[in-house]
């Protein structure tokens, strides 16, 4: 075998390994993004409004509600149009959303017809209708798997 062929084959092996390393680095970066979304500082949370705090009941540090995007529109119909639009925008990010309106076992609690928390049922229906699934162990709504 010619000396040049031997070096060419070694160069191809090195290049292939470098490509594998790049591919592995890409996979690690993708895994890091997924892990980040699981611990999710600044995770979005939905749940029942607490008038005493002006926020979602059970919200934790480094979590955000959608309330800052939901000024009162003057009627339940207009408030729901705004709420559903903001929630769909958040869903479009494809990042899990925590539900804080749950019991101690993580099961979803129903809304009540008090004019505000009834939206909780509507939010859950919107998530389900768009293929999101709820995990009571993590209290997270997760987007549908990408095909």
BALOBA-1460 file (C-alpha; in Angstrom, 3 decimals):
// residues 147
<rec num="1" residu="x" x="0.000" y="0.000" z="0.000"/>
<rec num="2" residu="x" x="1.270" y="3.442" z="-0.850"/>
<rec num="3" residu="x" x="2.249" y="5.635" z="2.038"/>
<rec num="4" residu="x" x="-0.264" y="8.332" z="0.923"/>
<rec num="5" residu="x" x="-3.157" y="5.828" z="1.088"/>
<rec num="6" residu="x" x="-2.241" y="4.887" z="4.648"/>
<rec num="7" residu="x" x="-2.246" y="8.531" z="5.750"/>
<rec num="8" residu="x" x="-5.448" y="9.254" z="3.871"/>
<rec num="9" residu="x" x="-7.166" y="6.397" z="5.675"/>
<rec num="10" residu="x" x="-5.877" y="7.671" z="9.059"/>
<rec num="11" residu="x" x="-7.039" y="11.171" z="8.188"/>
<rec num="12" residu="x" x="-10.473" y="9.797" z="7.308"/>
<rec num="13" residu="x" x="-10.645" y="7.973" z="10.654"/>
<rec num="14" residu="x" x="-9.626" y="11.124" z="12.538"/>
<rec num="15" residu="x" x="-12.160" y="13.196" z="10.568"/>
<rec num="16" residu="x" x="-14.867" y="10.605" z="11.267"/>
<rec num="17" residu="x" x="-14.061" y="10.678" z="14.985"/>
<rec num="18" residu="x" x="-14.169" y="14.477" z="14.940"/>
<rec num="19" residu="x" x="-17.579" y="14.276" z="13.247"/>
<rec num="20" residu="x" x="-18.719" y="11.800" z="15.917"/>
<rec num="21" residu="x" x="-17.455" y="14.166" z="18.601"/>
<rec num="22" residu="x" x="-19.332" y="17.064" z="17.023"/>
<rec num="23" residu="x" x="-22.467" y="14.920" z="16.815"/>
<rec num="24" residu="x" x="-22.002" y="13.854" z="20.441"/>
<rec num="25" residu="x" x="-21.539" y="17.491" z="21.471"/>
<rec num="26" residu="x" x="-24.780" y="18.374" z="19.662"/>
<rec num="27" residu="x" x="-26.571" y="15.550" z="21.496"/>
<rec num="28" residu="x" x="-25.165" y="16.747" z="24.820"/>
<rec num="29" residu="x" x="-26.310" y="20.298" z="24.054"/>
<rec num="30" residu="x" x="-29.799" y="19.002" z="23.195"/>
<rec num="31" residu="x" x="-29.887" y="16.976" z="26.418"/>
<rec num="32" residu="x" x="-28.835" y="20.062" z="28.378"/>
<rec num="33" residu="x" x="-31.748" y="22.026" z="26.887"/>
<rec num="34" residu="x" x="-34.170" y="19.295" z="27.945"/>
<rec num="35" residu="x" x="-32.653" y="19.139" z="31.440"/>
<rec num="36" residu="x" x="-32.893" y="22.921" z="31.709"/>
<rec num="37" residu="x" x="-36.580" y="22.823" z="30.797"/>
<rec num="38" residu="x" x="-37.154" y="20.242" z="33.561"/>
<rec num="39" residu="x" x="-35.569" y="22.315" z="36.340"/>
<rec num="40" residu="x" x="-36.727" y="25.435" z="34.512"/>
<rec num="41" residu="x" x="-35.894" y="28.599" z="36.314"/>
<rec num="42" residu="x" x="-38.613" y="31.040" z="35.329"/>
<rec num="43" residu="x" x="-40.987" y="28.198" z="34.484"/>
<rec num="44" residu="x" x="-44.507" y="29.253" z="33.578"/>
<rec num="45" residu="x" x="-47.191" y="28.247" z="36.084"/>
<rec num="46" residu="x" x="-50.961" y="28.167" z="35.710"/>
<rec num="47" residu="x" x="-53.394" y="27.871" z="38.581"/>
<rec num="48" residu="x" x="-55.917" y="29.655" z="40.733"/>
<rec num="49" residu="x" x="-55.516" y="33.375" z="41.369"/>
<rec num="50" residu="x" x="-54.960" y="34.327" z="45.002"/>
<rec num="51" residu="x" x="-56.346" y="37.822" z="45.667"/>
<rec num="52" residu="x" x="-54.309" y="38.045" z="48.882"/>
<rec num="53" residu="x" x="-50.994" y="37.811" z="47.026"/>
<rec num="54" residu="x" x="-52.105" y="38.993" z="43.600"/>
<rec num="55" residu="x" x="-50.529" y="35.913" z="42.064"/>
<rec num="56" residu="x" x="-51.142" y="32.216" z="41.471"/>
<rec num="57" residu="x" x="-51.621" y="30.128" z="44.622"/>
<rec num="58" residu="x" x="-48.599" y="27.910" z="45.170"/>
<rec num="59" residu="x" x="-46.272" y="29.783" z="42.819"/>
<rec num="60" residu="x" x="-42.611" y="29.219" z="43.712"/>
<rec num="61" residu="x" x="-39.538" y="31.437" z="43.419"/>
<rec num="62" residu="x" x="-38.206" y="31.501" z="39.849"/>
<rec num="63" residu="x" x="-41.657" y="30.738" z="38.433"/>
<rec num="64" residu="x" x="-43.810" y="33.082" z="36.396"/>
<rec num="65" residu="x" x="-47.529" y="33.288" z="35.932"/>
<rec num="66" residu="x" x="-49.198" y="34.706" z="32.858"/>
<rec num="67" residu="x" x="-51.001" y="37.309" z="34.971"/>
<rec num="68" residu="x" x="-48.744" y="40.187" z="33.931"/>
<rec num="69" residu="x" x="-50.075" y="39.658" z="30.392"/>
<rec num="70" residu="x" x="-53.719" y="39.510" z="31.487"/>
<rec num="71" residu="x" x="-55.142" y="42.904" z="32.438"/>
<rec num="72" residu="x" x="-58.888" y="42.843" z="33.085"/>
<rec num="73" residu="x" x="-60.785" y="43.276" z="29.819"/>
<rec num="74" residu="x" x="-64.105" y="44.040" z="31.499"/>
<rec num="75" residu="x" x="-66.006" y="40.820" z="30.787"/>
<rec num="76" residu="x" x="-65.442" y="37.076" z="31.216"/>
<rec num="77" residu="x" x="-65.712" y="36.558" z="27.447"/>
<rec num="78" residu="x" x="-63.031" y="39.138" z="26.654"/>
<rec num="79" residu="x" x="-60.878" y="37.939" z="29.554"/>
<rec num="80" residu="x" x="-61.012" y="34.361" z="28.221"/>
<rec num="81" residu="x" x="-60.143" y="35.486" z="24.689"/>
<rec num="82" residu="x" x="-57.076" y="37.237" z="26.080"/>
<rec num="83" residu="x" x="-56.200" y="34.384" z="28.478"/>
<rec num="84" residu="x" x="-56.438" y="31.692" z="25.805"/>
<rec num="85" residu="x" x="-54.364" y="33.751" z="23.374"/>
<rec num="86" residu="x" x="-51.602" y="34.297" z="25.951"/>
<rec num="87" residu="x" x="-51.677" y="30.614" z="26.939"/>
<rec num="88" residu="x" x="-51.443" y="29.520" z="23.270"/>
<rec num="89" residu="x" x="-48.440" y="31.813" z="22.839"/>
<rec num="90" residu="x" x="-46.797" y="30.194" z="25.870"/>
<rec num="91" residu="x" x="-47.655" y="26.724" z="24.539"/>
<rec num="92" residu="x" x="-45.965" y="27.664" z="21.267"/>
<rec num="93" residu="x" x="-42.645" y="27.786" z="23.108"/>
<rec num="94" residu="x" x="-42.906" y="24.001" z="23.555"/>
<rec num="95" residu="x" x="-41.710" y="24.081" z="27.171"/>
<rec num="96" residu="x" x="-43.563" y="22.243" z="29.967"/>
<rec num="97" residu="x" x="-45.978" y="24.329" z="32.049"/>
<rec num="98" residu="x" x="-46.510" y="23.635" z="35.753"/>
<rec num="99" residu="x" x="-50.056" y="23.445" z="37.098"/>
<rec num="100" residu="x" x="-50.305" y="24.735" z="40.672"/>
<rec num="101" residu="x" x="-54.029" y="23.972" z="41.074"/>
<rec num="102" residu="x" x="-53.513" y="20.390" z="42.285"/>
<rec num="103" residu="x" x="-54.076" y="18.300" z="45.393"/>
<rec num="104" residu="x" x="-51.275" y="16.821" z="47.521"/>
<rec num="105" residu="x" x="-51.008" y="13.829" z="45.141"/>
<rec num="106" residu="x" x="-50.590" y="16.098" z="42.124"/>
<rec num="107" residu="x" x="-54.097" y="15.450" z="40.773"/>
<rec num="108" residu="x" x="-55.704" y="18.366" z="38.990"/>
<rec num="109" residu="x" x="-58.397" y="20.156" z="40.968"/>
<rec num="110" residu="x" x="-61.485" y="21.343" z="39.141"/>
<rec num="111" residu="x" x="-62.257" y="25.003" z="38.800"/>
<rec num="112" residu="x" x="-65.317" y="26.446" z="40.461"/>
<rec num="113" residu="x" x="-67.952" y="28.661" z="38.883"/>
<rec num="114" residu="x" x="-66.771" y="31.772" z="40.733"/>
<rec num="115" residu="x" x="-65.986" y="33.642" z="37.531"/>
<rec num="116" residu="x" x="-62.213" y="33.375" z="37.900"/>
<rec num="117" residu="x" x="-61.197" y="29.811" z="38.663"/>
<rec num="118" residu="x" x="-63.620" y="28.458" z="36.046"/>
<rec num="119" residu="x" x="-60.859" y="29.491" z="33.649"/>
<rec num="120" residu="x" x="-58.730" y="26.695" z="35.152"/>
<rec num="121" residu="x" x="-60.934" y="24.057" z="33.507"/>
<rec num="122" residu="x" x="-60.838" y="25.962" z="30.233"/>
<rec num="123" residu="x" x="-57.024" y="26.210" z="30.376"/>
<rec num="124" residu="x" x="-56.746" y="22.455" z="30.985"/>
<rec num="125" residu="x" x="-59.112" y="21.774" z="28.079"/>
<rec num="126" residu="x" x="-57.094" y="24.066" z="25.820"/>
<rec num="127" residu="x" x="-53.877" y="22.238" z="26.719"/>
<rec num="128" residu="x" x="-55.500" y="18.805" z="26.182"/>
<rec num="129" residu="x" x="-57.080" y="19.869" z="22.890"/>
<rec num="130" residu="x" x="-53.624" y="20.803" z="21.622"/>
<rec num="131" residu="x" x="-52.171" y="17.396" z="22.530"/>
<rec num="132" residu="x" x="-50.504" y="18.378" z="25.802"/>
<rec num="133" residu="x" x="-50.447" y="15.736" z="28.534"/>
<rec num="134" residu="x" x="-50.473" y="16.161" z="32.287"/>
<rec num="135" residu="x" x="-48.079" y="14.282" z="34.592"/>
<rec num="136" residu="x" x="-49.347" y="14.313" z="38.213"/>
<rec num="137" residu="x" x="-45.955" y="13.169" z="39.548"/>
<rec num="138" residu="x" x="-44.279" y="16.302" z="38.193"/>
<rec num="139" residu="x" x="-47.441" y="18.489" z="38.074"/>
<rec num="140" residu="x" x="-46.379" y="19.431" z="34.546"/>
<rec num="141" residu="x" x="-48.250" y="19.822" z="31.303"/>
<rec num="142" residu="x" x="-45.929" y="18.655" z="28.503"/>
<rec num="143" residu="x" x="-46.208" y="19.400" z="24.799"/>
<rec num="144" residu="x" x="-46.925" y="16.640" z="22.320"/>
<rec num="145" residu="x" x="-43.904" y="14.697" z="21.099"/>
<rec num="146" residu="x" x="-42.381" y="16.024" z="17.901"/>
<rec num="147" residu="x" x="-42.769" y="13.544" z="15.059"/>
